[in-house]
Amino acid sequence: MSMAASRLGVLGQVNRFFEYTGGLALMFGDVCRNVFTLNVRPSEVIRQAYFLGVESWSIVVLTSLFTGLVISLEAASQAVSYGLSQFVGGSVAYGEVRELGPMLTGIVFAGRAGAAITASLGSMVVTEQVEALQSMGVSPVKVLVTPRLLASLATVPMLTVFADIVGVYGGYYMAYLRVHMSPYVYWHSVQTTIGFDDFYKGLIKAAVFGVVVALVGCYEGFRAEGGAEGVGRVTTHAVVTAILLIFAFNFLLSFVLFP
């Protein structure tokens, strides 16, 4: 009986996994169809871009600034003591542009904007506003999901650009304070270590993370039930799921983009 129960439990988890993955894929397909047929309201995309992206700017920049400061703090003293000060700027830029900039931006975006997406749509579901749209023949994916996904796709790479710049400059500031590193040594190290391909591949990562956060947030929001408690539950689940997927996609994209 215990083996049968464990098998049923495993099968149930597998079924839930494929159900969840299939639901995300179907929603993404509907969004792509709306985009390719130009069935989108630009004004709503701009409004969502401001709400999701611009209002997340400050926390993304602060996160990246302190990340650059910490990397430089740890690297500068050790590098100078071993006569490797020419690698400090490159190590900070390498970590920010290729990995930490896009990934931390995606995680912060998931915590702030992803939670807002899920809570907003979840509240609409439990108050039957989504049912009202469907009764009028309006597609909730067209009106609610597509603008949010396009806004996330556009704003997360933009936020990543700011995060990269602030992180690298923060690393220089800390290197100067810590070991009085000259600007030439630091920025020459940055220029010789990081190329444009590293930069745009990081932006590809950021765009994927934006799509993941928006899809998961919208999908979880549509699954809300049980009033305010249900909205809180799906919001928490959306943030956790989005962050886990960001880590997973970060590994896969690093494996593919940076062989």
C-alpha positions as CSV (number, residue, x, y, z in Angstrom):
1,M,0.0,0.0,0.0
2,S,2.8,2.4,0.8
3,M,4.6,1.7,-2.5
4,A,1.3,2.2,-4.4
5,A,0.6,5.4,-2.5
6,S,4.2,6.7,-3.2
7,R,3.7,5.9,-6.9
8,L,0.4,7.7,-7.0
9,G,2.1,10.7,-5.3
10,V,4.9,10.7,-7.9
11,L,2.4,10.5,-10.7
12,G,0.4,13.3,-9.3
13,Q,3.5,15.5,-9.1
14,V,4.4,14.7,-12.6
15,N,0.9,15.4,-13.8
16,R,0.9,18.8,-12.0
17,F,4.3,19.6,-13.5
18,F,3.1,19.0,-17.1
19,E,-0.2,20.7,-16.4
20,Y,1.6,23.8,-15.2
21,T,4.1,23.7,-18.0
22,G,1.4,23.2,-20.6
23,G,-0.7,26.1,-19.1
24,L,2.3,28.4,-19.4
25,A,3.0,27.3,-22.9
26,L,-0.6,27.8,-24.0
27,M,-0.7,31.3,-22.5
28,F,2.6,32.2,-24.2
29,G,1.2,31.0,-27.5
30,D,-1.9,33.1,-27.1
31,V,0.3,36.2,-26.3
32,C,2.4,35.5,-29.4
33,R,-0.7,35.3,-31.5
34,N,-1.9,38.6,-30.2
35,V,1.5,40.2,-30.9
36,F,1.8,38.9,-34.4
37,T,-1.7,40.0,-35.3
38,L,-1.1,43.4,-33.7
39,N,-3.9,42.8,-31.4
40,V,-2.4,44.9,-28.7
41,R,-3.1,48.3,-27.1
42,P,0.1,50.3,-27.1
43,S,-1.2,52.7,-24.4
44,E,-1.7,49.8,-22.0
45,V,1.7,48.4,-22.7
46,I,3.3,51.8,-21.9
47,R,1.2,52.1,-18.7
48,Q,2.3,48.7,-17.6
49,A,5.9,49.4,-18.5
50,Y,5.9,52.4,-16.2
51,F,4.2,50.5,-13.4
52,L,6.3,47.4,-13.6
53,G,9.6,48.7,-14.9
54,V,10.1,52.4,-14.0
55,E,8.8,52.0,-10.5
56,S,11.2,49.0,-10.0
57,W,14.2,51.1,-11.1
58,S,15.4,52.3,-7.7
59,I,15.5,48.9,-6.0
60,V,17.2,47.4,-9.0
61,V,19.9,50.1,-9.0
62,L,20.5,49.8,-5.3
63,T,20.8,46.1,-5.5
64,S,23.3,46.3,-8.3
65,L,25.3,49.1,-6.6
66,F,25.8,47.1,-3.4
67,T,26.7,44.0,-5.5
68,G,29.4,45.8,-7.3
69,L,30.7,47.3,-4.1
70,V,30.9,43.9,-2.4
71,I,32.6,42.2,-5.4
72,S,35.2,45.0,-5.5
73,L,35.6,45.0,-1.7
74,E,36.4,41.3,-1.7
75,A,38.6,41.4,-4.9
76,A,40.6,44.6,-4.6
77,S,42.6,43.9,-1.4
78,Q,43.5,40.3,-2.4
79,A,44.4,41.3,-5.9
80,V,46.7,44.1,-4.9
81,S,48.4,42.0,-2.3
82,Y,49.2,39.4,-5.0
83,G,50.1,42.0,-7.6
84,L,47.0,41.4,-9.7
85,S,45.3,44.8,-9.5
86,Q,44.9,44.8,-13.3
87,F,42.2,42.2,-13.0
88,V,39.9,43.9,-10.4
89,G,37.9,45.9,-12.9
90,G,37.6,43.0,-15.2
91,S,36.3,40.7,-12.5
92,V,33.7,43.1,-11.4
93,A,32.5,43.8,-14.9
94,Y,32.6,40.1,-15.8
95,G,30.4,39.1,-12.9
96,E,28.0,42.0,-13.4
97,V,27.5,42.0,-17.1
98,R,27.4,38.2,-17.7
99,E,25.7,36.9,-14.6
100,L,24.8,39.0,-11.6
101,G,23.4,42.0,-13.5
102,P,20.7,40.1,-15.4
103,M,20.0,37.5,-12.7
104,L,19.7,39.9,-9.8
105,T,17.6,42.3,-11.9
106,G,15.3,39.4,-12.7
107,I,15.0,38.3,-9.1
108,V,14.3,41.8,-7.9
109,F,11.8,42.2,-10.7
110,A,10.1,39.0,-9.7
111,G,9.8,40.1,-6.1
112,R,8.4,43.5,-6.9
113,A,6.7,43.5,-10.3
114,G,5.9,39.7,-10.4
115,A,4.1,40.0,-7.1
116,A,2.2,43.0,-8.3
117,I,1.1,41.2,-11.5
118,T,-0.2,38.2,-9.6
119,A,-1.9,40.2,-6.9
120,S,-3.6,42.4,-9.4
121,L,-4.9,39.6,-11.6
122,G,-5.8,37.4,-8.6
123,S,-7.9,40.2,-7.1
124,M,-9.7,40.6,-10.5
125,V,-10.4,36.8,-10.5
126,V,-11.8,36.6,-7.0
127,T,-14.0,39.6,-7.6
128,E,-15.3,38.1,-10.8
129,Q,-14.0,40.8,-13.1
130,V,-12.3,38.3,-15.3
131,E,-15.5,36.4,-15.7
132,A,-17.2,39.7,-16.7
133,L,-14.6,40.2,-19.4
134,Q,-15.2,36.7,-20.7
135,S,-19.0,37.1,-20.7
136,M,-18.6,40.1,-22.9
137,G,-16.5,38.1,-25.4
138,V,-13.2,39.8,-24.4
139,S,-10.1,37.7,-24.1
140,P,-8.4,38.1,-20.7
141,V,-5.1,37.1,-22.3
142,K,-5.4,39.9,-24.8
143,V,-6.4,42.6,-22.3
144,L,-4.5,41.6,-19.2
145,V,-1.6,39.3,-20.1
146,T,-0.2,40.6,-23.4
147,P,0.5,44.2,-22.2
148,R,2.2,43.0,-19.1
149,L,4.3,40.5,-20.9
150,L,5.4,43.0,-23.5
151,A,6.1,45.6,-20.8
152,S,8.3,43.1,-18.9
153,L,10.1,42.0,-22.1
154,A,11.0,45.6,-22.8
155,T,11.8,46.9,-19.3
156,V,13.9,44.1,-17.7
157,P,16.7,44.5,-20.3
158,M,16.5,48.3,-19.8
159,L,16.8,47.8,-16.0
160,T,19.7,45.5,-16.6
161,V,21.6,48.2,-18.5
162,F,21.3,50.5,-15.6
163,A,22.2,47.7,-13.2
164,D,25.4,46.8,-15.2
165,I,26.5,50.5,-15.3
166,V,25.9,51.2,-11.7
167,G,27.5,47.9,-10.6
168,V,30.7,48.5,-12.5
169,Y,30.9,52.1,-11.3
170,G,30.3,51.0,-7.8
171,G,33.1,48.5,-8.1
172,Y,35.4,51.3,-9.2
173,Y,34.4,53.5,-6.3
174,M,35.1,50.8,-3.8
175,A,38.5,49.9,-5.4
176,Y,39.5,53.5,-5.2
177,L,38.5,53.8,-1.6
178,R,40.0,50.5,-0.6
179,V,43.4,50.5,-2.4
180,H,43.5,53.9,-4.2
181,M,43.3,52.2,-7.5
182,S,43.9,54.5,-10.5
183,P,41.0,55.0,-13.0
184,Y,43.2,53.9,-15.9
185,V,44.0,50.5,-14.3
186,Y,40.4,49.8,-13.4
187,W,38.8,50.8,-16.7
188,H,41.5,49.3,-18.9
189,S,40.8,46.0,-17.1
190,V,37.1,46.4,-17.8
191,Q,37.7,47.2,-21.5
192,T,40.1,44.3,-22.0
193,T,37.9,41.7,-20.2
194,I,34.4,42.5,-21.4
195,G,33.3,42.7,-25.0
196,F,30.0,43.8,-26.6
197,D,28.9,40.2,-27.1
198,D,29.0,39.7,-23.3
199,F,26.8,42.7,-22.9
200,Y,24.1,41.8,-25.4
201,K,24.1,38.2,-24.3
202,G,23.4,39.4,-20.8
203,L,20.5,41.4,-22.2
204,I,19.1,38.3,-23.9
205,K,19.1,36.7,-20.5
206,A,17.3,39.6,-19.0
207,A,14.6,39.5,-21.7
208,V,14.0,35.8,-21.0
209,F,13.7,36.5,-17.3
210,G,11.2,39.3,-18.0
211,V,9.0,36.9,-20.0
212,V,9.3,34.2,-17.3
213,V,8.2,36.6,-14.5
214,A,5.3,38.0,-16.5
215,L,4.1,34.5,-17.6
216,V,4.3,33.0,-14.1
217,G,2.7,36.0,-12.5
218,C,-0.2,36.1,-14.9
219,Y,-0.8,32.3,-14.8
220,E,-0.8,32.2,-11.0
221,G,-3.1,35.2,-10.8
222,F,-5.7,33.4,-13.0
223,R,-5.5,30.5,-10.6
224,A,-6.5,32.5,-7.5
225,E,-9.5,31.4,-5.5
226,G,-10.8,31.7,-2.0
227,G,-10.7,35.5,-1.5
228,A,-7.9,37.5,-0.1
229,E,-6.2,34.4,1.4
230,G,-6.1,32.8,-2.0
231,V,-4.6,35.9,-3.6
232,G,-1.8,35.9,-1.0
233,R,-1.2,32.2,-1.6
234,V,-0.8,32.4,-5.4
235,T,1.3,35.6,-5.1
236,T,3.8,33.8,-2.8
237,H,3.8,30.8,-5.1
238,A,4.3,33.0,-8.2
239,V,7.4,34.8,-6.7
240,V,9.0,31.6,-5.5
241,T,8.3,29.8,-8.8
242,A,9.6,32.7,-10.9
243,I,12.9,33.0,-8.9
244,L,13.5,29.2,-9.2
245,L,12.9,29.4,-13.0
246,I,15.2,32.4,-13.2
247,F,18.0,30.4,-11.6
248,A,17.3,27.4,-13.9
249,F,17.1,29.5,-17.1
250,N,20.2,31.4,-16.0
251,F,22.2,28.1,-16.0
252,L,20.7,27.0,-19.3
253,L,21.4,30.3,-21.0
254,S,24.9,30.6,-19.6
255,F,25.5,27.0,-20.9
256,V,24.3,28.0,-24.4
257,L,25.4,31.6,-24.7
258,F,28.8,31.3,-23.1
259,P,30.3,28.0,-24.2
